[in-house]
């Protein structure tokens, strides 16, 4: 074990800053027409998870809009080529190929190709995780708050914003106070709060709520980051966890010997 690993082992978990990421799913045109003006006005960035096979079709972003978003500093990531989820198709090869094709498109066009936002939840299936690992360094994969003391790169959680909010009608969204509580948890426990946005179906009133929510996040001094930046800020937690589990028996043995001597 080298010194770098040793210092990671001893790294206190609370060195993480609270961070927030907004991910808009599916690559609908509203990412440009509705989200872009809101985020530009606040001088913040967001992430768009695209299915490349849907670009340039009715209701979806064009390739030039996608470039425009990227050129403004927003991040484009993988949402599979045809919106295929393993939990739906139950065919490893089909899902694998769909992620690969999207990754190829993203890489060829200079977008982020190694971050996956799964359509639908994939659960804890080892099979599913092994495919994600093949194509991506991390995956957004289920719903809820991320924990303060753990980072599982292929099970990053998100909270719905604007639509699909539990307890509310699927297209209604929630009041500002509901979202603020989620931010408060992130601030208090220094977590990575990731929002799942479907800008195309959220009611227009939620656009205003979104702007107010960004104001609130900024007022607490919480940084709004891209998916790549968020991952970079949490990656060491995953490593220190695996190192701990790897070295725990050896450390125990070493300490045992020490006290017997
Ligand atoms: Zn989707």
Boltz pocket constraint, residues with backbone or C-beta under 6 A from the ligand:
constraints:
  - pocket:
      binder: B
      contacts: [[A, 25], [A, 26], [A, 79], [A, 83], [A, 118], [A, 119], [A, 120]]
      max_distance: 6.0
